[in-house]
Every structure is written in C-alpha cells, then in structure tokens.
Amino acid sequence: MTMEYYVDAAGKYIGAFEGSVPAGGVLLPAGQVPIHSDQHWNGTSFDPYVPPVVILPLTAEEIYDILETKGVLLPADRPRPKPPQVP
C-alpha cells in the first residue's frame, strides 16, 4: 500500500493515510505533499507557508546585548544612563 495525502473541503491539510480514507477527505494528486501542516491547498498546489510572527518582550539591556553580539553595536556606542537630576 502507498501513502495518500488528504485535505478537507476548505483546503486544510488533514494528513497522510494508508489504506483508509478520512471522512470528508479530498485526495491530493501524487507528489503534492505540504512542507508544513499549516499550508493551505488552493486546488492546484499548496500556498507558501508563512510562519507566525512571535514577538518576545525584551528589555533595552537585552536588545543592546544582542546588537553587541551581532557586531551591530559597539560597547562604546551603548547609551549610558543619565545621572539623577538634583533639585
């Protein structure tokens, strides 16, 4: 038996099956396998996978550390804290 790949009626990838057909599954043409399970079948091919953007909260200090590590910022370029103002 060979592996067959299925999407639902909306084009969402269901999975690979061998010998059974999933309920509501639409068989993909031979050789059409998604690179990622979140890809959408548009009727002729899978749309490109675009990973979600993940935003991590970083402190200013962490950002400067990353920029220094990558060579974008030199330690001398790092902003220095302003001295406290005397009333």
PDB file of N, CA, C and O in Angstrom:
ATOM      1  N   MET A   1       0.841  -1.188   0.000  1.00  0.00           N
ATOM      2  CA  MET A   1       0.000   0.000   0.000  1.00  0.00           C
ATOM      3  C   MET A   1       0.882   1.245   0.000  1.00  0.00           C
ATOM      4  O   MET A   1       1.996   1.237   0.523  1.00  0.00           O
ATOM      5  N   THR A   2       0.365   2.300  -0.591  1.00  0.00           N
ATOM      6  CA  THR A   2       1.106   3.549  -0.640  1.00  0.00           C
ATOM      7  C   THR A   2       0.410   4.589   0.226  1.00  0.00           C
ATOM      8  O   THR A   2      -0.790   4.508   0.489  1.00  0.00           O
ATOM      9  N   MET A   3       1.173   5.537   0.648  1.00  0.00           N
ATOM     10  CA  MET A   3       0.663   6.627   1.472  1.00  0.00           C
ATOM     11  C   MET A   3      -0.078   7.610   0.569  1.00  0.00           C
ATOM     12  O   MET A   3       0.411   7.965  -0.503  1.00  0.00           O
ATOM     13  N   GLU A   4      -1.251   8.046   1.003  1.00  0.00           N
ATOM     14  CA  GLU A   4      -2.019   9.050   0.275  1.00  0.00           C
ATOM     15  C   GLU A   4      -2.257  10.228   1.205  1.00  0.00           C
ATOM     16  O   GLU A   4      -2.421  10.055   2.413  1.00  0.00           O
ATOM     17  N   TYR A   5      -2.276  11.428   0.635  1.00  0.00           N
ATOM     18  CA  TYR A   5      -2.371  12.659   1.405  1.00  0.00           C
ATOM     19  C   TYR A   5      -3.711  13.336   1.126  1.00  0.00           C
ATOM     20  O   TYR A   5      -4.185  13.376  -0.009  1.00  0.00           O
ATOM     21  N   TYR A   6      -4.311  13.870   2.202  1.00  0.00           N
ATOM     22  CA  TYR A   6      -5.662  14.416   2.092  1.00  0.00           C
ATOM     23  C   TYR A   6      -5.761  15.816   2.700  1.00  0.00           C
ATOM     24  O   TYR A   6      -5.059  16.168   3.649  1.00  0.00           O
ATOM     25  N   VAL A   7      -6.676  16.602   2.099  1.00  0.00           N
ATOM     26  CA  VAL A   7      -7.076  17.897   2.646  1.00  0.00           C
ATOM     27  C   VAL A   7      -8.585  17.841   2.842  1.00  0.00           C
ATOM     28  O   VAL A   7      -9.256  16.963   2.300  1.00  0.00           O
ATOM     29  N   ASP A   8      -9.119  18.787   3.621  1.00  0.00           N
ATOM     30  CA  ASP A   8     -10.574  18.845   3.744  1.00  0.00           C
ATOM     31  C   ASP A   8     -11.126  19.716   2.617  1.00  0.00           C
ATOM     32  O   ASP A   8     -10.366  20.192   1.774  1.00  0.00           O
ATOM     33  N   ALA A   9     -12.426  19.924   2.596  1.00  0.00           N
ATOM     34  CA  ALA A   9     -13.069  20.683   1.512  1.00  0.00           C
ATOM     35  C   ALA A   9     -12.577  22.132   1.445  1.00  0.00           C
ATOM     36  O   ALA A   9     -12.627  22.753   0.384  1.00  0.00           O
ATOM     37  N   ALA A  10     -12.102  22.670   2.570  1.00  0.00           N
ATOM     38  CA  ALA A  10     -11.610  24.048   2.604  1.00  0.00           C
ATOM     39  C   ALA A  10     -10.129  24.151   2.243  1.00  0.00           C
ATOM     40  O   ALA A  10      -9.594  25.256   2.151  1.00  0.00           O
ATOM     41  N   GLY A  11      -9.457  23.008   2.038  1.00  0.00           N
ATOM     42  CA  GLY A  11      -8.042  23.033   1.669  1.00  0.00           C
ATOM     43  C   GLY A  11      -7.082  22.867   2.821  1.00  0.00           C
ATOM     44  O   GLY A  11      -5.869  22.931   2.625  1.00  0.00           O
ATOM     45  N   LYS A  12      -7.601  22.652   4.035  1.00  0.00           N
ATOM     46  CA  LYS A  12      -6.718  22.445   5.193  1.00  0.00           C
ATOM     47  C   LYS A  12      -6.199  21.015   5.174  1.00  0.00           C
ATOM     48  O   LYS A  12      -6.966  20.070   4.984  1.00  0.00           O
ATOM     49  N   TYR A  13      -4.907  20.862   5.369  1.00  0.00           N
ATOM     50  CA  TYR A  13      -4.277  19.548   5.339  1.00  0.00           C
ATOM     51  C   TYR A  13      -4.799  18.692   6.480  1.00  0.00           C
ATOM     52  O   TYR A  13      -4.799  19.121   7.634  1.00  0.00           O
ATOM     53  N   ILE A  14      -5.248  17.467   6.156  1.00  0.00           N
ATOM     54  CA  ILE A  14      -5.738  16.535   7.170  1.00  0.00           C
ATOM     55  C   ILE A  14      -4.619  15.594   7.603  1.00  0.00           C
ATOM     56  O   ILE A  14      -4.399  15.389   8.797  1.00  0.00           O
ATOM     57  N   GLY A  15      -3.915  15.026   6.630  1.00  0.00           N
ATOM     58  CA  GLY A  15      -2.831  14.120   6.981  1.00  0.00           C
ATOM     59  C   GLY A  15      -2.608  13.058   5.919  1.00  0.00           C
ATOM     60  O   GLY A  15      -3.226  13.065   4.855  1.00  0.00           O
ATOM     61  N   ALA A  16      -1.699  12.142   6.247  1.00  0.00           N
ATOM     62  CA  ALA A  16      -1.343  11.044   5.365  1.00  0.00           C
ATOM     63  C   ALA A  16      -2.017   9.773   5.870  1.00  0.00           C
ATOM     64  O   ALA A  16      -2.024   9.490   7.068  1.00  0.00           O
ATOM     65  N   PHE A  17      -2.576   9.022   4.945  1.00  0.00           N
ATOM     66  CA  PHE A  17      -3.295   7.807   5.306  1.00  0.00           C
ATOM     67  C   PHE A  17      -2.862   6.680   4.385  1.00  0.00           C
ATOM     68  O   PHE A  17      -2.530   6.895   3.219  1.00  0.00           O
ATOM     69  N   GLU A  18      -2.874   5.493   4.926  1.00  0.00           N
ATOM     70  CA  GLU A  18      -2.516   4.316   4.148  1.00  0.00           C
ATOM     71  C   GLU A  18      -3.652   3.306   4.249  1.00  0.00           C
ATOM     72  O   GLU A  18      -3.863   2.698   5.298  1.00  0.00           O
ATOM     73  N   GLY A  19      -4.383   3.133   3.147  1.00  0.00           N
ATOM     74  CA  GLY A  19      -5.438   2.134   3.116  1.00  0.00           C
ATOM     75  C   GLY A  19      -6.796   2.599   3.587  1.00  0.00           C
ATOM     76  O   GLY A  19      -7.774   1.876   3.404  1.00  0.00           O
ATOM     77  N   SER A  20      -6.904   3.768   4.182  1.00  0.00           N
ATOM     78  CA  SER A  20      -8.202   4.269   4.624  1.00  0.00           C
ATOM     79  C   SER A  20      -8.368   5.703   4.136  1.00  0.00           C
ATOM     80  O   SER A  20      -7.392   6.406   3.876  1.00  0.00           O
ATOM     81  N   VAL A  21      -9.618   6.116   4.020  1.00  0.00           N
ATOM     82  CA  VAL A  21      -9.922   7.465   3.557  1.00  0.00           C
ATOM     83  C   VAL A  21     -10.584   8.221   4.709  1.00  0.00           C
ATOM     84  O   VAL A  21     -11.577   7.748   5.263  1.00  0.00           O
ATOM     85  N   PRO A  22     -10.050   9.388   5.079  1.00  0.00           N
ATOM     86  CA  PRO A  22     -10.682  10.142   6.171  1.00  0.00           C
ATOM     87  C   PRO A  22     -12.032  10.713   5.732  1.00  0.00           C
ATOM     88  O   PRO A  22     -12.221  11.050   4.563  1.00  0.00           O
ATOM     89  N   ALA A  23     -12.948  10.818   6.660  1.00  0.00           N
ATOM     90  CA  ALA A  23     -14.270  11.373   6.354  1.00  0.00           C
ATOM     91  C   ALA A  23     -14.121  12.795   5.822  1.00  0.00           C
ATOM     92  O   ALA A  23     -13.481  13.633   6.456  1.00  0.00           O
ATOM     93  N   GLY A  24     -14.703  13.061   4.678  1.00  0.00           N
ATOM     94  CA  GLY A  24     -14.645  14.399   4.087  1.00  0.00           C
ATOM     95  C   GLY A  24     -13.320  14.723   3.448  1.00  0.00           C
ATOM     96  O   GLY A  24     -13.092  15.864   3.047  1.00  0.00           O
ATOM     97  N   GLY A  25     -12.435  13.747   3.342  1.00  0.00           N
ATOM     98  CA  GLY A  25     -11.108  13.990   2.788  1.00  0.00           C
ATOM     99  C   GLY A  25     -11.102  14.077   1.277  1.00  0.00           C
ATOM    100  O   GLY A  25     -11.813  13.340   0.594  1.00  0.00           O
ATOM    101  N   VAL A  26     -10.287  14.990   0.761  1.00  0.00           N
ATOM    102  CA  VAL A  26     -10.084  15.148  -0.671  1.00  0.00           C
ATOM    103  C   VAL A  26      -8.663  14.688  -0.969  1.00  0.00           C
ATOM    104  O   VAL A  26      -7.699  15.239  -0.437  1.00  0.00           O
ATOM    105  N   LEU A  27      -8.542  13.678  -1.821  1.00  0.00           N
ATOM    106  CA  LEU A  27      -7.238  13.113  -2.150  1.00  0.00           C
ATOM    107  C   LEU A  27      -6.423  14.099  -2.970  1.00  0.00           C
ATOM    108  O   LEU A  27      -6.914  14.673  -3.942  1.00  0.00           O
ATOM    109  N   LEU A  28      -5.167  14.290  -2.564  1.00  0.00           N
ATOM    110  CA  LEU A  28      -4.268  15.168  -3.308  1.00  0.00           C
ATOM    111  C   LEU A  28      -3.638  14.409  -4.467  1.00  0.00           C
ATOM    112  O   LEU A  28      -3.465  13.192  -4.391  1.00  0.00           O
ATOM    113  N   PRO A  29      -3.289  15.124  -5.549  1.00  0.00           N
ATOM    114  CA  PRO A  29      -2.587  14.465  -6.652  1.00  0.00           C
ATOM    115  C   PRO A  29      -1.244  13.920  -6.169  1.00  0.00           C
ATOM    116  O   PRO A  29      -0.666  14.427  -5.208  1.00  0.00           O
ATOM    117  N   ALA A  30      -0.758  12.886  -6.847  1.00  0.00           N
ATOM    118  CA  ALA A  30       0.529  12.279  -6.488  1.00  0.00           C
ATOM    119  C   ALA A  30       1.622  13.332  -6.465  1.00  0.00           C
ATOM    120  O   ALA A  30       1.689  14.189  -7.347  1.00  0.00           O
ATOM    121  N   GLY A  31       2.474  13.266  -5.459  1.00  0.00           N
ATOM    122  CA  GLY A  31       3.605  14.184  -5.335  1.00  0.00           C
ATOM    123  C   GLY A  31       3.286  15.502  -4.662  1.00  0.00           C
ATOM    124  O   GLY A  31       4.191  16.304  -4.431  1.00  0.00           O
ATOM    125  N   GLN A  32       2.033  15.750  -4.342  1.00  0.00           N
ATOM    126  CA  GLN A  32       1.655  17.001  -3.683  1.00  0.00           C
ATOM    127  C   GLN A  32       1.596  16.775  -2.181  1.00  0.00           C
ATOM    128  O   GLN A  32       0.601  16.284  -1.649  1.00  0.00           O
ATOM    129  N   VAL A  33       2.670  17.138  -1.516  1.00  0.00           N
ATOM    130  CA  VAL A  33       2.772  16.977  -0.072  1.00  0.00           C
ATOM    131  C   VAL A  33       3.175  18.330   0.512  1.00  0.00           C
ATOM    132  O   VAL A  33       4.113  18.951   0.011  1.00  0.00           O
ATOM    133  N   PRO A  34       2.496  18.802   1.553  1.00  0.00           N
ATOM    134  CA  PRO A  34       2.880  20.106   2.119  1.00  0.00           C
ATOM    135  C   PRO A  34       4.216  20.029   2.854  1.00  0.00           C
ATOM    136  O   PRO A  34       4.584  18.989   3.402  1.00  0.00           O
ATOM    137  N   ILE A  35       4.917  21.131   2.853  1.00  0.00           N
ATOM    138  CA  ILE A  35       6.153  21.234   3.623  1.00  0.00           C
ATOM    139  C   ILE A  35       5.808  21.389   5.108  1.00  0.00           C
ATOM    140  O   ILE A  35       6.527  20.902   5.980  1.00  0.00           O
ATOM    141  N   HIS A  36       4.698  22.074   5.373  1.00  0.00           N
ATOM    142  CA  HIS A  36       4.246  22.325   6.736  1.00  0.00           C
ATOM    143  C   HIS A  36       2.745  22.051   6.806  1.00  0.00           C
ATOM    144  O   HIS A  36       2.019  22.340   5.855  1.00  0.00           O
ATOM    145  N   SER A  37       2.282  21.505   7.907  1.00  0.00           N
ATOM    146  CA  SER A  37       0.870  21.130   8.018  1.00  0.00           C
ATOM    147  C   SER A  37      -0.078  22.326   8.031  1.00  0.00           C
ATOM    148  O   SER A  37      -1.286  22.145   7.874  1.00  0.00           O
ATOM    149  N   ASP A  38       0.435  23.542   8.214  1.00  0.00           N
ATOM    150  CA  ASP A  38      -0.423  24.733   8.193  1.00  0.00           C
ATOM    151  C   ASP A  38      -0.582  25.319   6.791  1.00  0.00           C
ATOM    152  O   ASP A  38      -1.267  26.329   6.625  1.00  0.00           O
ATOM    153  N   GLN A  39       0.034  24.708   5.786  1.00  0.00           N
ATOM    154  CA  GLN A  39      -0.130  25.208   4.427  1.00  0.00           C
ATOM    155  C   GLN A  39      -1.544  24.926   3.940  1.00  0.00           C
ATOM    156  O   GLN A  39      -2.178  23.965   4.377  1.00  0.00           O
ATOM    157  N   HIS A  40      -2.032  25.761   3.041  1.00  0.00           N
ATOM    158  CA  HIS A  40      -3.389  25.652   2.515  1.00  0.00           C
ATOM    159  C   HIS A  40      -3.343  25.189   1.066  1.00  0.00           C
ATOM    160  O   HIS A  40      -2.572  25.721   0.267  1.00  0.00           O
ATOM    161  N   TRP A  41      -4.164  24.199   0.722  1.00  0.00           N
ATOM    162  CA  TRP A  41      -4.275  23.696  -0.644  1.00  0.00           C
ATOM    163  C   TRP A  41      -5.231  24.602  -1.402  1.00  0.00           C
ATOM    164  O   TRP A  41      -6.376  24.776  -0.987  1.00  0.00           O
ATOM    165  N   ASN A  42      -4.773  25.188  -2.519  1.00  0.00           N
ATOM    166  CA  ASN A  42      -5.613  26.120  -3.271  1.00  0.00           C
ATOM    167  C   ASN A  42      -6.292  25.480  -4.480  1.00  0.00           C
ATOM    168  O   ASN A  42      -6.896  26.178  -5.295  1.00  0.00           O
ATOM    169  N   GLY A  43      -6.195  24.173  -4.598  1.00  0.00           N
ATOM    170  CA  GLY A  43      -6.834  23.473  -5.704  1.00  0.00           C
ATOM    171  C   GLY A  43      -5.846  22.942  -6.722  1.00  0.00           C
ATOM    172  O   GLY A  43      -6.132  21.976  -7.430  1.00  0.00           O
ATOM    173  N   THR A  44      -4.671  23.578  -6.799  1.00  0.00           N
ATOM    174  CA  THR A  44      -3.634  23.119  -7.732  1.00  0.00           C
ATOM    175  C   THR A  44      -2.295  22.902  -7.043  1.00  0.00           C
ATOM    176  O   THR A  44      -1.474  22.112  -7.510  1.00  0.00           O
ATOM    177  N   SER A  45      -2.075  23.591  -5.946  1.00  0.00           N
ATOM    178  CA  SER A  45      -0.813  23.458  -5.207  1.00  0.00           C
ATOM    179  C   SER A  45      -1.011  24.013  -3.798  1.00  0.00           C
ATOM    180  O   SER A  45      -2.049  24.594  -3.483  1.00  0.00           O
ATOM    181  N   PHE A  46      -0.001  23.823  -2.967  1.00  0.00           N
ATOM    182  CA  PHE A  46      -0.046  24.386  -1.623  1.00  0.00           C
ATOM    183  C   PHE A  46       0.482  25.813  -1.651  1.00  0.00           C
ATOM    184  O   PHE A  46       1.501  26.096  -2.281  1.00  0.00           O
ATOM    185  N   ASP A  47      -0.219  26.707  -0.965  1.00  0.00           N
ATOM    186  CA  ASP A  47       0.268  28.077  -0.826  1.00  0.00           C
ATOM    187  C   ASP A  47       1.547  28.055   0.008  1.00  0.00           C
ATOM    188  O   ASP A  47       1.730  27.154   0.828  1.00  0.00           O
ATOM    189  N   PRO A  48       2.435  29.034  -0.189  1.00  0.00           N
ATOM    190  CA  PRO A  48       3.666  29.065   0.615  1.00  0.00           C
ATOM    191  C   PRO A  48       3.339  29.167   2.097  1.00  0.00           C
ATOM    192  O   PRO A  48       2.375  29.820   2.496  1.00  0.00           O
ATOM    193  N   TYR A  49       4.166  28.504   2.906  1.00  0.00           N
ATOM    194  CA  TYR A  49       3.994  28.579   4.359  1.00  0.00           C
ATOM    195  C   TYR A  49       4.657  29.847   4.874  1.00  0.00           C
ATOM    196  O   TYR A  49       5.820  30.119   4.576  1.00  0.00           O
ATOM    197  N   VAL A  50       3.916  30.608   5.638  1.00  0.00           N
ATOM    198  CA  VAL A  50       4.436  31.817   6.274  1.00  0.00           C
ATOM    199  C   VAL A  50       4.345  31.601   7.779  1.00  0.00           C
ATOM    200  O   VAL A  50       3.246  31.577   8.333  1.00  0.00           O
ATOM    201  N   PRO A  51       5.494  31.443   8.452  1.00  0.00           N
ATOM    202  CA  PRO A  51       5.443  31.207   9.899  1.00  0.00           C
ATOM    203  C   PRO A  51       4.886  32.419  10.630  1.00  0.00           C
ATOM    204  O   PRO A  51       5.065  33.553  10.186  1.00  0.00           O
ATOM    205  N   PRO A  52       4.215  32.182  11.744  1.00  0.00           N
ATOM    206  CA  PRO A  52       3.675  33.303  12.511  1.00  0.00           C
ATOM    207  C   PRO A  52       4.793  34.130  13.131  1.00  0.00           C
ATOM    208  O   PRO A  52       5.861  33.618  13.465  1.00  0.00           O
ATOM    209  N   VAL A  53       4.522  35.401  13.273  1.00  0.00           N
ATOM    210  CA  VAL A  53       5.485  36.304  13.907  1.00  0.00           C
ATOM    211  C   VAL A  53       5.352  36.156  15.414  1.00  0.00           C
ATOM    212  O   VAL A  53       4.255  36.249  15.963  1.00  0.00           O
ATOM    213  N   VAL A  54       6.465  35.929  16.067  1.00  0.00           N
ATOM    214  CA  VAL A  54       6.471  35.793  17.517  1.00  0.00           C
ATOM    215  C   VAL A  54       7.226  36.996  18.081  1.00  0.00           C
ATOM    216  O   VAL A  54       8.399  37.212  17.776  1.00  0.00           O
ATOM    217  N   ILE A  55       6.544  37.752  18.889  1.00  0.00           N
ATOM    218  CA  ILE A  55       7.146  38.940  19.483  1.00  0.00           C
ATOM    219  C   ILE A  55       7.471  38.630  20.945  1.00  0.00           C
ATOM    220  O   ILE A  55       6.590  38.324  21.749  1.00  0.00           O
ATOM    221  N   LEU A  56       8.740  38.718  21.255  1.00  0.00           N
ATOM    222  CA  LEU A  56       9.173  38.476  22.627  1.00  0.00           C
ATOM    223  C   LEU A  56       9.505  39.809  23.283  1.00  0.00           C
ATOM    224  O   LEU A  56      10.255  40.605  22.720  1.00  0.00           O
ATOM    225  N   PRO A  57       8.965  40.054  24.443  1.00  0.00           N
ATOM    226  CA  PRO A  57       9.296  41.308  25.117  1.00  0.00           C
ATOM    227  C   PRO A  57      10.744  41.270  25.620  1.00  0.00           C
ATOM    228  O   PRO A  57      11.116  40.390  26.395  1.00  0.00           O
ATOM    229  N   LEU A  58      11.537  42.214  25.180  1.00  0.00           N
ATOM    230  CA  LEU A  58      12.926  42.309  25.612  1.00  0.00           C
ATOM    231  C   LEU A  58      13.149  43.651  26.297  1.00  0.00           C
ATOM    232  O   LEU A  58      12.520  44.654  25.957  1.00  0.00           O
ATOM    233  N   THR A  59      14.042  43.648  27.250  1.00  0.00           N
ATOM    234  CA  THR A  59      14.423  44.904  27.880  1.00  0.00           C
ATOM    235  C   THR A  59      15.424  45.609  26.972  1.00  0.00           C
ATOM    236  O   THR A  59      16.012  44.987  26.088  1.00  0.00           O
ATOM    237  N   ALA A  60      15.612  46.885  27.188  1.00  0.00           N
ATOM    238  CA  ALA A  60      16.588  47.639  26.407  1.00  0.00           C
ATOM    239  C   ALA A  60      17.975  47.023  26.573  1.00  0.00           C
ATOM    240  O   ALA A  60      18.741  46.944  25.612  1.00  0.00           O
ATOM    241  N   GLU A  61      18.290  46.598  27.762  1.00  0.00           N
ATOM    242  CA  GLU A  61      19.594  45.982  28.035  1.00  0.00           C
ATOM    243  C   GLU A  61      19.791  44.712  27.203  1.00  0.00           C
ATOM    244  O   GLU A  61      20.873  44.481  26.663  1.00  0.00           O
ATOM    245  N   GLU A  62      18.741  43.890  27.104  1.00  0.00           N
ATOM    246  CA  GLU A  62      18.824  42.662  26.307  1.00  0.00           C
ATOM    247  C   GLU A  62      18.997  42.971  24.821  1.00  0.00           C
ATOM    248  O   GLU A  62      19.741  42.283  24.122  1.00  0.00           O
ATOM    249  N   ILE A  63      18.312  44.005  24.345  1.00  0.00           N
ATOM    250  CA  ILE A  63      18.450  44.398  22.940  1.00  0.00           C
ATOM    251  C   ILE A  63      19.876  44.858  22.665  1.00  0.00           C
ATOM    252  O   ILE A  63      20.466  44.470  21.657  1.00  0.00           O
ATOM    253  N   TYR A  64      20.432  45.675  23.543  1.00  0.00           N
ATOM    254  CA  TYR A  64      21.815  46.120  23.353  1.00  0.00           C
ATOM    255  C   TYR A  64      22.785  44.940  23.388  1.00  0.00           C
ATOM    256  O   TYR A  64      23.742  44.908  22.613  1.00  0.00           O
ATOM    257  N   ASP A  65      22.553  43.975  24.272  1.00  0.00           N
ATOM    258  CA  ASP A  65      23.414  42.783  24.326  1.00  0.00           C
ATOM    259  C   ASP A  65      23.383  42.032  23.001  1.00  0.00           C
ATOM    260  O   ASP A  65      24.424  41.601  22.504  1.00  0.00           O
ATOM    261  N   ILE A  66      22.190  41.875  22.428  1.00  0.00           N
ATOM    262  CA  ILE A  66      22.056  41.174  21.146  1.00  0.00           C
ATOM    263  C   ILE A  66      22.781  41.945  20.046  1.00  0.00           C
ATOM    264  O   ILE A  66      23.510  41.356  19.248  1.00  0.00           O
ATOM    265  N   LEU A  67      22.583  43.261  20.004  1.00  0.00           N
ATOM    266  CA  LEU A  67      23.227  44.075  18.971  1.00  0.00           C
ATOM    267  C   LEU A  67      24.745  44.033  19.093  1.00  0.00           C
ATOM    268  O   LEU A  67      25.451  44.026  18.085  1.00  0.00           O
ATOM    269  N   GLU A  68      25.241  44.006  20.308  1.00  0.00           N
ATOM    270  CA  GLU A  68      26.693  43.899  20.507  1.00  0.00           C
ATOM    271  C   GLU A  68      27.193  42.533  20.054  1.00  0.00           C
ATOM    272  O   GLU A  68      28.237  42.440  19.409  1.00  0.00           O
ATOM    273  N   THR A  69      26.465  41.481  20.381  1.00  0.00           N
ATOM    274  CA  THR A  69      26.850  40.127  19.995  1.00  0.00           C
ATOM    275  C   THR A  69      26.913  39.985  18.476  1.00  0.00           C
ATOM    276  O   THR A  69      27.797  39.305  17.954  1.00  0.00           O
ATOM    277  N   LYS A  70      25.985  40.619  17.766  1.00  0.00           N
ATOM    278  CA  LYS A  70      25.944  40.543  16.305  1.00  0.00           C
ATOM    279  C   LYS A  70      26.925  41.510  15.643  1.00  0.00           C
ATOM    280  O   LYS A  70      27.089  41.486  14.423  1.00  0.00           O
ATOM    281  N   GLY A  71      27.570  42.351  16.430  1.00  0.00           N
ATOM    282  CA  GLY A  71      28.536  43.296  15.874  1.00  0.00           C
ATOM    283  C   GLY A  71      27.912  44.547  15.291  1.00  0.00           C
ATOM    284  O   GLY A  71      28.581  45.312  14.596  1.00  0.00           O
ATOM    285  N   VAL A  72      26.634  44.761  15.568  1.00  0.00           N
ATOM    286  CA  VAL A  72      25.943  45.937  15.049  1.00  0.00           C
ATOM    287  C   VAL A  72      26.233  47.158  15.923  1.00  0.00           C
ATOM    288  O   VAL A  72      26.249  48.291  15.441  1.00  0.00           O
ATOM    289  N   LEU A  73      26.455  46.916  17.180  1.00  0.00           N
ATOM    290  CA  LEU A  73      26.670  47.988  18.146  1.00  0.00           C
ATOM    291  C   LEU A  73      27.955  47.701  18.904  1.00  0.00           C
ATOM    292  O   LEU A  73      28.191  46.574  19.340  1.00  0.00           O
ATOM    293  N   LEU A  74      28.772  48.710  19.055  1.00  0.00           N
ATOM    294  CA  LEU A  74      29.989  48.563  19.845  1.00  0.00           C
ATOM    295  C   LEU A  74      29.688  48.922  21.297  1.00  0.00           C
ATOM    296  O   LEU A  74      28.800  49.731  21.566  1.00  0.00           O
ATOM    297  N   PRO A  75      30.419  48.328  22.227  1.00  0.00           N
ATOM    298  CA  PRO A  75      30.163  48.653  23.635  1.00  0.00           C
ATOM    299  C   PRO A  75      30.220  50.157  23.912  1.00  0.00           C
ATOM    300  O   PRO A  75      29.484  50.661  24.761  1.00  0.00           O
ATOM    301  N   ALA A  76      31.090  50.869  23.201  1.00  0.00           N
ATOM    302  CA  ALA A  76      31.204  52.316  23.421  1.00  0.00           C
ATOM    303  C   ALA A  76      29.967  53.057  22.926  1.00  0.00           C
ATOM    304  O   ALA A  76      29.709  54.186  23.343  1.00  0.00           O
ATOM    305  N   ASP A  77      29.206  52.427  22.041  1.00  0.00           N
ATOM    306  CA  ASP A  77      28.012  53.072  21.495  1.00  0.00           C
ATOM    307  C   ASP A  77      26.783  52.886  22.377  1.00  0.00           C
ATOM    308  O   ASP A  77      25.739  53.494  22.143  1.00  0.00           O
ATOM    309  N   ARG A  78      26.920  52.044  23.386  1.00  0.00           N
ATOM    310  CA  ARG A  78      25.771  51.768  24.250  1.00  0.00           C
ATOM    311  C   ARG A  78      25.408  53.030  25.023  1.00  0.00           C
ATOM    312  O   ARG A  78      26.276  53.655  25.632  1.00  0.00           O
ATOM    313  N   PRO A  79      24.129  53.407  25.002  1.00  0.00           N
ATOM    314  CA  PRO A  79      23.719  54.602  25.751  1.00  0.00           C
ATOM    315  C   PRO A  79      24.010  54.439  27.242  1.00  0.00           C
ATOM    316  O   PRO A  79      23.820  53.367  27.817  1.00  0.00           O
ATOM    317  N   ARG A  80      24.451  55.472  27.820  1.00  0.00           N
ATOM    318  CA  ARG A  80      24.733  55.471  29.261  1.00  0.00           C
ATOM    319  C   ARG A  80      23.561  56.103  29.999  1.00  0.00           C
ATOM    320  O   ARG A  80      22.965  57.065  29.515  1.00  0.00           O
ATOM    321  N   PRO A  81      23.231  55.569  31.163  1.00  0.00           N
ATOM    322  CA  PRO A  81      22.123  56.180  31.910  1.00  0.00           C
ATOM    323  C   PRO A  81      22.463  57.604  32.312  1.00  0.00           C
ATOM    324  O   PRO A  81      23.607  57.926  32.632  1.00  0.00           O
ATOM    325  N   LYS A  82      21.450  58.438  32.288  1.00  0.00           N
ATOM    326  CA  LYS A  82      21.640  59.833  32.684  1.00  0.00           C
ATOM    327  C   LYS A  82      21.767  59.900  34.207  1.00  0.00           C
ATOM    328  O   LYS A  82      21.067  59.182  34.921  1.00  0.00           O
ATOM    329  N   PRO A  83      22.655  60.756  34.702  1.00  0.00           N
ATOM    330  CA  PRO A  83      22.776  60.879  36.159  1.00  0.00           C
ATOM    331  C   PRO A  83      21.492  61.499  36.728  1.00  0.00           C
ATOM    332  O   PRO A  83      20.816  62.277  36.055  1.00  0.00           O
ATOM    333  N   PRO A  84      21.178  61.149  37.950  1.00  0.00           N
ATOM    334  CA  PRO A  84      19.957  61.712  38.549  1.00  0.00           C
ATOM    335  C   PRO A  84      20.075  63.229  38.661  1.00  0.00           C
ATOM    336  O   PRO A  84      21.139  63.776  38.951  1.00  0.00           O
ATOM    337  N   GLN A  85      18.959  63.875  38.423  1.00  0.00           N
ATOM    338  CA  GLN A  85      18.963  65.338  38.492  1.00  0.00           C
ATOM    339  C   GLN A  85      18.748  65.787  39.934  1.00  0.00           C
ATOM    340  O   GLN A  85      17.898  65.264  40.655  1.00  0.00           O
ATOM    341  N   VAL A  86      19.535  66.759  40.319  1.00  0.00           N
ATOM    342  CA  VAL A  86      19.442  67.307  41.671  1.00  0.00           C
ATOM    343  C   VAL A  86      18.500  68.492  41.624  1.00  0.00           C
ATOM    344  O   VAL A  86      18.669  69.388  40.798  1.00  0.00           O
ATOM    345  N   PRO A  87      17.496  68.505  42.514  1.00  0.00           N
ATOM    346  CA  PRO A  87      16.535  69.646  42.515  1.00  0.00           C
ATOM    347  C   PRO A  87      17.155  70.941  42.953  1.00  0.00           C
ATOM    348  O   PRO A  87      16.475  71.966  43.001  1.00  0.00           O
TER     349      PRO A  87
END
